[in-house]
Amino acid sequence: MTTMFNNNHREAPAPEKGSPRIRVTDLDAGYPGRPVLRQLTAEIPALAMTVLVGPNGSGKSTLLGVLAGVIETTAGQLRYSGGRPPAFVPQRGAVGDALPLTVRQTVEMGRWGERGLWRRLTVQDRTVVDSAMDRLGVADLSGRQLGELSGGQRQRVLISQGLAQRSDLLLLDEPTTGLDPEARERIAALLTELVADGTTVVQATHDLEAARAADACLLLSDGRLVARGTPEEVLTAEALARIWQPA
Ligand code: ADP
């Protein structure tokens, strides 16, 4: 649930709709002793919804980590056009159930990037936190422990934390996995609203409905980009069989 920022990311005017918000060229990245992404070239369009799809282990989370600036690249280029440092919402499963944090404390962590760890939050920070919690409908859970919440509630809290960072670039790792249809729809609707309000959203997903509703789709397989385009172009019968084959 760490709040991630890329230090190289300079604040500048956000790019126009459809122009590249992020461009990666011939990118290699992975973990110590474990190369994952290979020769990846792709663009993330600004003010649009991009989905990353592919089988388990194909490198979707790794690519999100690279875009968030928390996984180092070993070759190639990663270029951001303008805007603010990205906000990263990791997989719900990556967040410890037993962390002794309340909902409000969790969302407040979204302000640390701007405020620093040790400075008190300002009145304005609190307003940002309140509005992020309101937007996700978790304000009434504010004093509850994260570990007591349902999966859908916890996911909404993590997205609130992302919103509290006030970034124009939101990266989410499988935000709807394991949720019931109602919770999934609620999150999908919110992400659509955020795009309409001027946010660039990138999500890794196994949710076919979410993938079909996106503006742009990147299909990964074994660390390589094997297709990119609109969902209609990318999500062919062959691609779907590939995505849902056992890893
Ligand atoms: P996806 O999100 O598509 O399921 P990942 O990016 O999580 O794929 O994983 C890509 C590959 O990287 C997998 O083979 C996975 O085992 C490996 N991997 C993921 N995280 C780590 C890590 N922290 N250390 C080493 N290898 C990892």
Residues whose N, C-alpha, C, O or C-beta is under 5 A from the ligand:
A	BS01	ADP	Y31 R34 V36 P55 N56 G57 S58 G59 K60 S61 T62
